[in-house]
Amino acid sequence: MKHALNIKNTSSFLLLTLLIALCYSNSLNNSWQLDDYQNILQNPAIHLEHLQPSALIKTFFAEPSFNDTLYRPIACFTFALNWYFGQDSPFGYHLVNIIVHILTAFFLYKTTVLLLQSPKLQKRSPEAIFFISLFGAALWAISPIQTQAVTYIVQRMASMSAMFFMLALFQYSYTRLVVAGTVQRLFHLFLCGLFFLLALGCKENAITFIPTLLLVELTLLNRDDRFAKNVFFLVVAANVLVLLAAGYFTYSQGYLTNLTTPYKDRPFSIAERLLTQPSVLLFYLTLLLYPNPTRLSIDHNFTSSTSLFAPWTTVPAILCIILLVWLGYSLRKKTPLVSFALFFYLINHLVESTIIPLEMVFEHRNYLPSMFLFMLLTGGLWQFLQLYSSRSRLIHTTVLLLIPMLLVATGLGTYSRNLVWASEESLWADALQKGADNARAWAKLGIIYGWQKEQTPENLRKATAFMRKATELDFPNVNFKAMAVDNIGKLYAMYGLYDEAIGYYHQALAINKDFTKARIDLADALQKSGKLEKALQEINIILSHNSINPRFYLVQSTVLLWLNKPLEAAEASRKYMMSTSLPHHTTGYYSLGVALTKAGYHERGQWFLTLAHQEQPTDIRILLSLLENSVRAQHQDKSKLLAQQLVAKNTAQTLTDTLQALRTDYSSLPVDSELITPFIMLAAQEFFPPQASH
């Protein structure tokens, strides 16, 4: 018996592995997408360089905006390990995601096998349990809708959370249905709790595990001994605590007191989101039933419900969800499996499809909630096969032949969907093809043509055209329009067209006056185009709102130096040095050294410039500033020595180009090229004496 079970488990694991590997074999080298950049590529807390405990612990605090905040530590830890072994190559990340998906599918199969043996369900043969569980897990695993959770690297947070969720549910089911001894039961409950915490450590919506346990108890399990009753009491108590915590969270966030006003940066109110989500849940169900890749998209343009009757589908959608709830409740005794699957779907959508103001639609949100829906399909199919095995061999054989065809068709859908995920351009071109009014798709293609392709006038024209089209449409986030306008400005700035860029930055700030990024870009363009007084005004505004970011003090110092205000520049540099947490202060030393030199404090300036030179001995500009310091201090011998070092370490062309660029490079610290050029020329003559004529 045990040997036969091991054979079934092994064969099931191998079959699921084979199916998933085939469907996702073309995704291993797919590119980074969307939130992958801020969560992984641009997140220094993830960039693990060694395996010391301090570095490993740091990965737990990898919130992209605030690196000292605990943020989905288990998922981030795995990203950090990927970075340690493969840096920014997506191959290893995709491989781990696929392995997570395989393990999740296998434990979905194992958990289904256990639950189908529940005493509350009609007794099924081992063959029926095996067929329903394995075929259901296989259909779930290779459904094209799961590609967003598997191929989109950062959604490991969702898939790994679901994996640990399923491991926890398996341990709980195993404890309640199989294990007999008290010690063993407690051990498996401990494992259940551990896996639940790991699921929470990947993504917070795993909190739905607590009401899921109550669902399992009420629909599938009996409580016929003291241990079972005690466990049930604990589950009920845990649900009460979760309910109280949810109530406090909702109240503290002000969701209920601001139901009808647009929420922060969203174009919808909480009430509008609650009215829309029934339609979204039904839309998800249609994608699960008919997951044709032509219906899938990275960004669905979903119409928000502004009232019960706008659009007209709002009330019917709400009634359908009420009908599903009623159906689940009314079938809880007659067909508890249907009740369990329906409520599992609804409960595990609670976090992301109710009151929290997330974007309306994302396909990866179905990864966990959809798990047991496929079991209903395969269960019905098994009953159909049993019914027609004696009635009609032709129908029975035809349906049997359709099963591998269904797997092949579904797998091909996933394989083709992964082709769309191959690059950012293919992904967003696909989204645009499925929704010409998709503002984010137009904006993303603009970014691709502007920054990822060769800089040519034609690509600039295409990029700005894409961006302008995006600004004419509705975004899922009110700040996105300001960002799109700001990006048009950045495109022009990248091509050196600063006046055009400045105009778009002003437009972005007109849309959102608190959009700091646009103000930073505006200050940068003003500085680079030599409009220094205006640049300083913008920098001062930035610092008044963002004084904790030390780099703006450096920008302020640079502009003040170009405006010939060295003492004020020195104070800005000092503030930078006081506020930065970096272990090395090269830029601070350099900035402060230049400011003190130009203010007439030559000895102090030399000290800081020397420190900067020691940390960056190959930086030609620091050496030029040291030369200027010596010339201003009238140290003739030292000036000649520094000039000789410059001539010896750099070609004549490099020195000429650098000195020429320094005259108008307002983004760099100013160097008085006219003051130091005579010393460099003299050193060059000595280093390269004129050849005697013959």
C-alpha positions in Angstrom: 0.0 0.0 0.0 2.7 2.5 1.1 4.9 1.4 -1.9 2.0 2.0 -4.3 1.4 5.4 -2.8 5.1 6.3 -3.2 4.9 5.3 -6.8 1.9 7.4 -7.4 3.5 10.4 -5.7 6.7 10.0 -7.7 5.0 9.6 -11.0 2.7 12.6 -10.2 5.7 14.8 -9.4 7.5 13.7 -12.5 4.5 14.3 -14.7 3.8 17.8 -13.2 7.5 18.6 -13.6 7.5 17.5 -17.2 4.4 19.4 -18.1 5.5 22.6 -16.4 9.0 22.4 -17.7 7.8 22.0 -21.3 5.3 24.9 -21.0 7.9 27.3 -19.4 11.0 26.1 -21.3 10.9 29.2 -23.5 10.7 31.7 -20.5 14.1 31.1 -19.0 15.8 34.0 -20.8 12.8 36.4 -20.8 13.6 39.9 -19.9 13.0 41.9 -16.7 9.6 43.7 -16.5 7.8 46.5 -14.6 8.4 46.2 -10.9 11.4 43.8 -11.4 13.5 47.0 -11.7 12.7 48.7 -8.5 12.4 45.5 -6.4 15.5 43.8 -7.7 17.7 45.5 -10.2 17.6 49.0 -8.6 17.3 47.7 -5.0 20.7 47.8 -3.2 19.4 45.8 -0.3 19.0 42.8 -2.7 22.5 43.0 -4.1 24.1 40.4 -1.9 27.9 40.4 -2.2 28.7 37.9 0.6 26.9 35.5 2.9 27.8 37.1 6.2 24.8 37.1 8.6 24.6 40.9 8.6 24.3 41.0 4.8 21.7 38.2 4.8 19.6 40.0 7.5 19.8 43.2 5.4 17.9 41.5 2.6 14.9 41.2 4.9 14.6 45.0 4.9 14.4 45.6 1.2 11.4 47.8 0.7 12.3 49.6 -2.5 11.5 53.1 -1.2 12.7 52.7 2.3 15.5 50.1 2.7 15.3 50.0 6.4 11.7 48.7 6.4 10.9 45.0 6.8 9.4 44.0 3.5 8.4 40.5 2.4 11.6 39.1 3.8 11.4 35.5 2.6 10.8 36.4 -1.0 13.4 39.2 -0.9 15.9 36.8 0.6 15.5 34.4 -2.3 16.0 37.3 -4.8 19.2 38.2 -2.9 20.5 34.7 -3.2 19.7 34.8 -7.0 21.7 38.0 -7.2 24.6 36.5 -5.3 24.9 33.7 -7.7 23.8 35.3 -11.0 23.7 39.1 -10.5 21.3 40.6 -13.1 21.0 37.6 -15.4 17.3 36.7 -15.4 17.9 33.0 -16.1 18.4 32.0 -12.5 15.4 34.0 -11.3 13.2 32.3 -13.9 14.5 28.9 -13.0 13.7 29.4 -9.3 10.2 30.7 -10.2 9.6 27.5 -12.2 10.8 25.3 -9.4 8.5 27.1 -7.0 5.6 26.6 -9.4 6.4 22.8 -9.7 6.4 22.4 -5.9 3.2 24.4 -5.5 1.5 22.2 -8.1 2.7 19.0 -6.5 1.5 20.0 -3.0 -1.8 21.1 -4.5 -2.1 17.6 -5.8 -1.1 16.1 -2.4 -3.5 18.3 -0.5 -6.4 17.5 -2.9 -5.7 13.8 -2.4 -6.0 14.3 1.4 -9.1 16.5 1.3 -10.9 14.1 -1.1 -10.6 11.4 1.6 -12.5 13.6 4.1 -15.3 11.6 5.9 -17.8 14.4 5.0 -17.4 13.6 1.3 -18.8 10.6 -0.5 -16.4 7.7 -0.6 -14.3 7.7 -3.8 -12.1 5.0 -5.2 -8.3 5.5 -5.1 -8.4 5.8 -8.9 -11.0 8.6 -8.7 -9.0 10.5 -6.1 -5.8 10.1 -8.1 -7.4 11.2 -11.4 -9.3 14.2 -9.9 -6.2 15.4 -7.9 -3.5 15.0 -10.5 -5.6 16.2 -13.5 -6.8 19.2 -11.5 -3.3 20.1 -10.4 -2.0 19.7 -13.9 -4.7 22.0 -15.5 -4.2 24.6 -12.8 -0.4 24.5 -13.3 -0.3 24.8 -17.1 -3.2 27.3 -17.4 -2.0 30.4 -19.3 -3.4 32.7 -16.7 -0.6 31.5 -14.3 2.1 32.9 -16.5 1.9 36.3 -14.9 2.7 34.8 -11.5 5.5 32.5 -12.8 7.2 34.3 -15.7 7.0 37.8 -14.2 10.0 37.5 -11.9 8.9 39.7 -9.0 5.6 37.8 -8.7 7.6 35.1 -7.0 6.2 37.0 -4.0 2.8 35.7 -4.9 3.8 32.2 -6.2 6.1 31.4 -3.2 3.5 32.7 -0.8 1.0 30.3 -2.4 3.6 27.5 -2.2 4.0 27.9 1.6 0.2 28.4 1.9 -0.4 25.0 0.3 2.3 23.4 2.4 0.7 24.7 5.5 -2.8 23.5 4.3 -1.3 20.1 3.6 0.1 19.9 7.1 -3.1 21.0 8.7 -5.2 18.5 6.6 -2.6 15.7 7.3 -2.9 16.5 11.1 -6.7 16.4 11.0 -7.2 13.4 8.7 -4.2 11.1 9.1 -2.1 11.6 12.2 -3.2 9.9 15.4 -0.8 10.5 18.2 -0.9 13.8 20.2 2.8 14.5 19.9 2.8 13.8 16.1 -0.3 16.0 15.7 1.4 18.9 17.6 4.5 18.5 15.5 2.5 18.7 12.2 0.6 21.7 13.5 3.9 23.3 14.3 4.9 22.7 10.7 1.6 24.2 9.6 2.3 27.3 11.6 5.8 27.6 10.3 4.8 27.3 6.7 2.0 29.9 7.3 4.6 32.4 8.7 6.8 31.7 5.7 3.8 32.4 3.4 3.2 35.7 5.2 6.9 36.5 4.8 6.5 36.3 1.0 3.3 38.3 0.7 0.8 39.7 3.2 -2.3 38.3 1.6 -1.4 34.9 3.0 -3.4 36.1 6.0 -6.4 34.5 4.3 -5.0 31.2 5.4 -6.7 31.7 8.8 -10.3 32.0 7.3 -9.4 29.2 4.9 -8.8 26.9 7.9 -12.2 27.7 9.2 -13.6 27.0 5.7 -11.9 23.6 5.7 -13.3 22.8 9.2 -16.8 23.8 8.3 -17.1 22.1 4.9 -14.8 19.1 4.9 -13.9 18.0 8.4 -15.6 16.4 11.3 -14.9 17.2 15.0 -15.4 13.9 16.7 -12.7 13.9 19.3 -11.4 16.3 21.9 -8.2 17.3 19.9 -10.3 18.2 16.9 -12.6 20.3 19.0 -9.7 22.1 20.6 -8.1 22.8 17.3 -11.4 24.1 16.0 -11.7 26.5 19.0 -8.2 27.8 18.2 -9.1 28.3 14.5 -12.3 30.2 15.5 -10.3 32.4 18.0 -7.7 33.1 15.3 -10.4 34.2 12.9 -11.9 36.5 15.5 -8.4 38.1 16.0 -8.0 38.5 12.2 -11.4 40.0 11.9 -10.6 42.5 14.7 -7.2 43.3 13.1 -8.9 43.8 9.7 -11.5 46.2 11.3 -8.7 48.2 13.0 -6.7 48.4 9.8 -9.7 49.6 7.8 -10.5 52.2 10.3 -7.0 53.4 10.8 -6.5 53.8 7.1 -9.6 55.9 6.8 -11.2 53.7 4.2 -14.7 53.8 5.6 -14.7 57.6 6.4 -13.7 58.5 2.8 -15.7 56.0 0.8 -16.8 58.4 -1.9 -13.6 60.6 -2.4 -10.8 59.4 -4.8 -8.2 57.7 -2.7 -4.8 59.4 -2.8 -3.2 58.7 -6.2 -6.0 56.5 -7.5 -8.6 57.7 -10.0 -11.4 55.9 -8.1 -12.9 56.0 -4.6 -13.1 53.1 -2.2 -16.9 52.9 -3.0 -16.2 52.7 -6.7 -13.6 49.9 -6.1 -16.1 47.9 -4.1 -18.7 48.3 -6.8 -16.3 47.3 -9.5 -14.7 44.2 -7.9 -17.7 41.8 -8.4 -17.3 42.4 -12.1 -13.6 41.8 -11.8 -14.1 38.5 -10.0 -16.5 37.3 -12.7 -14.0 38.4 -15.3 -11.3 36.3 -13.6 -13.7 33.3 -13.7 -14.1 33.7 -17.4 -10.3 33.8 -17.8 -10.0 30.6 -15.8 -12.7 28.9 -17.8 -11.5 30.1 -21.2 -7.8 31.2 -20.8 -7.2 31.9 -24.4 -3.9 33.9 -24.6 -5.7 36.5 -26.8 -7.7 37.4 -23.7 -4.7 37.8 -21.4 -2.8 41.1 -20.9 -0.3 42.6 -18.5 -2.7 45.6 -18.2 -6.4 45.2 -18.6 -8.4 48.5 -19.1 -11.3 47.7 -16.8 -14.2 50.1 -16.6 -14.8 51.3 -13.0 -18.3 51.3 -11.7 -19.2 54.9 -10.6 -22.6 53.8 -9.4 -24.9 50.8 -9.2 -26.1 51.6 -12.8 -22.9 52.9 -14.4 -22.1 50.7 -16.2 -25.3 48.7 -16.3 -23.3 45.5 -15.6 -22.6 46.5 -12.0 -25.8 45.2 -10.4 -25.9 41.9 -12.4 -22.3 41.3 -11.3 -23.1 42.0 -7.7 -26.1 39.6 -7.9 -23.9 36.9 -9.5 -21.4 37.1 -6.6 -24.4 37.0 -4.1 -25.6 33.9 -6.1 -22.2 32.2 -5.8 -22.2 32.8 -2.0 -25.7 31.5 -1.7 -24.8 28.5 -3.9 -21.7 27.7 -1.8 -23.7 27.9 1.4 -26.7 25.9 0.2 -24.5 23.1 -1.2 -22.3 22.8 1.9 -24.0 19.6 3.0 -25.1 18.0 -0.3 -21.8 18.7 -2.2 -19.3 20.2 0.3 -16.5 20.0 -2.2 -18.3 22.5 -4.5 -19.0 24.7 -1.5 -15.3 24.5 -0.4 -13.9 25.4 -3.9 -16.3 28.4 -4.4 -15.6 29.9 -0.9 -11.9 29.2 -1.3 -11.9 31.3 -4.5 -13.8 34.2 -2.8 -12.0 34.1 0.5 -8.6 34.2 -1.1 -9.6 37.2 -3.2 -10.6 39.2 -0.1 -7.3 41.1 0.4 -6.8 42.2 -3.1 -10.4 42.5 -4.4 -12.1 44.5 -1.7 -11.3 47.7 0.2 -7.5 48.1 -0.2 -7.1 50.6 -3.1 -4.9 48.5 -5.3 -5.2 48.6 -9.1 -8.4 47.1 -10.3 -7.2 44.0 -12.2 -4.1 41.8 -12.3 -4.1 38.2 -13.5 -1.5 37.0 -11.0 -4.0 37.5 -8.2 -5.8 34.3 -9.3 -2.7 32.1 -8.6 -3.9 31.0 -5.1 -7.7 31.5 -5.3 -8.1 29.4 -8.4 -6.4 26.3 -7.1 -9.4 24.2 -6.2 -11.7 25.3 -9.0 -10.0 23.0 -11.5 -10.8 20.1 -9.1 -14.5 20.7 -9.7 -13.9 20.4 -13.5 -11.9 17.1 -13.2 -14.3 15.8 -10.6 -17.2 16.3 -13.0 -15.2 14.8 -15.8 -14.6 11.7 -13.7 -18.3 11.3 -13.0 -19.0 11.7 -16.7 -16.5 9.0 -17.6 -17.9 6.6 -15.1 -21.5 7.3 -16.3 -20.6 6.6 -19.9 -18.2 3.7 -19.4 -21.2 1.4 -19.5 -23.7 3.5 -21.5 -21.6 4.4 -24.5 -18.0 3.2 -25.2 -17.8 5.6 -28.1 -18.5 8.7 -25.9 -16.3 7.3 -23.1 -13.3 6.7 -25.5 -13.8 10.1 -27.2 -13.7 11.9 -23.8 -10.6 10.0 -22.8 -8.9 11.0 -26.0 -9.9 14.6 -25.4 -8.0 14.7 -22.1 -4.5 14.7 -23.5 -5.7 17.1 -26.2 -7.0 19.5 -23.5 -3.6 19.3 -21.8 -1.7 20.0 -25.0 -4.0 22.9 -26.0 -3.7 24.4 -22.5 0.1 23.9 -22.5 0.5 25.5 -25.9 -1.5 28.5 -24.7 1.0 28.9 -21.8 3.9 28.4 -24.2 2.6 31.0 -26.6 1.8 33.4 -23.7 5.4 33.1 -22.5 6.6 34.3 -26.0 4.8 37.6 -25.3 6.7 37.9 -22.0 10.0 37.6 -23.9 10.8 41.3 -23.8 9.3 44.5 -22.5 8.5 45.7 -26.1 6.6 42.4 -27.0 4.7 42.5 -23.7 3.5 46.1 -24.1 2.9 45.8 -27.8 0.6 42.9 -26.9 -1.2 45.0 -24.3 -1.7 47.8 -26.9 -3.0 45.4 -29.5 -5.6 44.3 -27.0 -6.5 47.8 -25.9 -5.7 50.8 -28.1 -6.9 53.1 -25.3 -4.4 51.6 -22.8 -2.4 54.6 -21.5 0.2 52.7 -19.7 1.0 50.6 -22.8 1.6 53.7 -24.9 3.8 55.2 -22.1 5.8 52.0 -21.7 6.5 51.8 -25.5 7.5 55.4 -25.3 10.1 54.5 -22.6 11.3 51.6 -24.7 11.9 53.7 -27.8 13.3 56.5 -25.8 15.8 54.7 -23.5 16.3 51.1 -24.7 16.7 51.7 -28.4 19.5 53.6 -30.3 19.3 57.3 -29.9 18.2 58.6 -33.3 15.9 61.4 -34.3 13.4 58.8 -35.6 13.3 57.0 -32.2 12.9 60.3 -30.4 9.9 61.1 -32.7 8.3 57.8 -32.0 9.0 57.9 -28.3 7.5 61.4 -27.8 4.5 60.4 -30.0 3.9 57.4 -27.8 4.2 59.5 -24.7 1.9 62.2 -26.0 -0.8 59.6 -26.9 -0.5 58.2 -23.4 -1.2 61.7 -21.9 -4.5 61.9 -23.8 -5.8 58.7 -22.1 -6.9 57.7 -18.6 -4.3 56.2 -16.3 -4.9 53.8 -13.4 -2.9 56.1 -11.2 -3.4 59.9 -11.2 0.4 60.4 -10.9 1.1 58.4 -14.1 0.0 61.2 -16.4 2.5 63.6 -14.7 5.1 60.9 -15.0 4.4 60.5 -18.7 4.7 64.2 -19.3 7.9 64.3 -17.3 9.3 61.5 -19.4 8.7 63.5 -22.6 10.8 66.2 -20.9 13.5 63.7 -20.0 13.6 62.4 -23.6 14.3 65.9 -24.9 16.9 66.5 -22.2 18.7 63.3 -23.1 19.1 64.7 -26.7 20.3 68.0 -25.3 17.1 69.9 -26.1 16.8 71.5 -22.7 14.4 74.3 -23.5 11.8 71.8 -24.8 12.5 69.6 -21.7 11.9 72.5 -19.3 8.5 73.2 -20.9 7.4 69.6 -20.3 8.7 69.6 -16.7 6.6 72.7 -16.0 3.6 70.9 -17.5 4.2 67.9 -15.3 4.3 70.1 -12.2 1.1 71.8 -13.4 -0.6 68.4 -13.3 0.9 67.6 -9.9 2.7 70.3 -8.0 4.0 67.8 -5.5 5.6 65.6 -8.1 9.2 65.8 -6.7 10.7 63.8 -9.6 9.6 66.4 -12.2 11.0 69.2 -10.0 14.3 67.3 -9.8 14.4 66.9 -13.6 13.5 70.6 -14.0 16.3 71.7 -11.7 18.7 69.4 -13.6 17.7 70.8 -17.0 17.9 74.4 -15.7 21.3 73.7 -14.3 22.7 72.1 -17.5 21.4 74.9 -19.7 23.0 77.5 -17.5 19.9 79.0 -16.0 21.5 78.8 -12.6 19.3 81.2 -10.5 16.2 79.4 -11.6 17.8 76.0 -10.9 18.7 77.1 -7.4 15.1 78.1 -6.8 13.9 74.7 -7.7 16.6 72.9 -5.7 15.7 75.0 -2.6 12.0 73.9 -3.0 13.2 70.2 -3.3 15.3 70.5 -0.2 12.3 72.1 1.7 10.3 68.9 1.0 13.0 66.3 0.8 15.7 67.4 3.2 16.5 63.8 4.2 18.0 63.1 0.7 21.6 64.2 1.0 22.5 64.3 -2.7 20.5 67.5 -3.3 22.9 69.3 -1.0 25.6 68.4 -3.5 23.6 69.8 -6.4 22.9 72.9 -4.4 26.6 73.3 -3.7 27.5 72.9 -7.3 25.0 75.6 -8.5 26.1 78.0 -5.7 29.7 77.6 -6.8 28.8 78.5 -10.4 27.0 81.5 -9.0 30.2 82.4 -7.2 28.8 81.9 -3.7 31.5 79.6 -2.3 30.7 80.1 1.4 27.1 79.1 0.9 28.3 76.2 -1.3 30.6 75.1 1.6 27.7 75.1 4.0 25.7 72.9 1.5 28.6 70.5 1.2 28.9 70.3 5.0 25.2 69.4 5.3 25.7 66.7 2.7 28.6 65.3 4.8 26.6 65.4 8.0 23.5 63.7 6.5 24.9 61.0 4.3 25.4 57.5 5.6 27.9 56.4 2.9 31.1 54.9 4.3 33.2 57.0 1.7 32.7 60.7 1.2 34.6 61.3 -2.0 32.0 63.6 -3.6 31.6 65.4 -0.3 35.3 65.9 0.2 35.6 67.1 -3.4 32.7 69.5 -3.2 33.8 71.0 0.2 37.4 71.2 -1.0 36.4 73.2 -4.1 34.1 75.5 -2.1 36.8 76.3 0.5 39.4 76.9 -2.2 37.2 79.4 -4.0 36.3 81.0 -0.7 40.0 81.6 0.0 40.5 79.0 2.6 43.3 77.3 0.6 44.8 75.1 3.3 41.5 73.7 4.4 40.5 73.2 0.7 43.7 71.4 -0.1 43.1 69.0 2.9 39.6 67.9 1.6 40.8 67.8 -2.0 43.7 65.5 -1.0 41.3 63.2 0.8 39.1 63.0 -2.3 42.2 62.4 -4.5 43.3 59.5 -2.2 39.9 57.8 -2.7 39.8 58.5 -6.4 43.4 58.9 -7.6 42.4 58.5 -11.3 39.8 61.3 -11.3 41.3 64.0 -13.6 38.9 66.7 -12.3 39.9 66.3 -8.7 43.6 66.7 -9.8 42.7 69.8 -11.8 41.0 71.2 -8.7 44.1 70.5 -6.6 46.1 72.3 -9.2 43.7 75.3 -9.0 44.1 75.3 -5.2 47.9 75.4 -5.4 47.8 78.2 -8.0 45.4 80.3 -5.9 47.6 79.6 -2.8 50.6 80.8 -4.9 52.5 77.5 -4.3 54.5 77.6 -7.5 56.6 74.5 -7.0 53.6 72.4 -6.0 51.6 73.8 -8.9 54.4 72.8 -11.4 54.5 69.3 -9.8 50.7 68.8 -10.1 50.7 70.0 -13.7 53.5 67.6 -14.5 51.4 64.7 -13.0 48.4 65.7 -15.1 50.5 65.7 -18.3 52.2 62.4 -17.4 48.9 60.6 -16.7 46.7 62.0 -19.5 47.0 62.5 -23.2 47.1 66.0 -24.6 43.7 65.4 -26.3 42.1 64.3 -22.9 43.4 67.4 -21.2 42.2 69.7 -24.0 38.8 68.1 -24.1 38.4 68.2 -20.3 39.4 71.8 -20.0 37.1 72.8 -22.9 34.1 70.9 -21.3 34.7 72.4 -17.9 33.8 75.9 -19.2 30.1 75.1 -19.7 29.6 71.8 -17.8 27.3 73.3 -15.2 26.4 69.9 -13.7 30.0 69.5 -12.5 32.0 71.4 -10.0 33.6 74.5 -11.6 37.3 74.6 -12.3 39.0 77.8 -13.4 40.6 76.5 -16.6 42.0 79.9 -17.6 43.9 80.0 -14.3 45.5 76.6 -14.6 46.0 76.3 -18.3 49.4 78.2 -18.4 50.8 75.7 -15.9 49.6 72.7 -17.9 51.0 74.2 -21.1 54.4 74.8 -19.4 54.5 71.2 -18.1 53.6 69.9 -21.5 56.4 71.8 -23.1 58.9 70.3 -20.6 57.4 66.8 -21.0 57.3 66.9 -24.8 60.3 69.3 -25.7 60.3 70.5 -29.3 62.5 68.4 -31.6 65.7 70.1 -32.9 65.6 70.8 -36.6 68.3 69.2 -38.8 
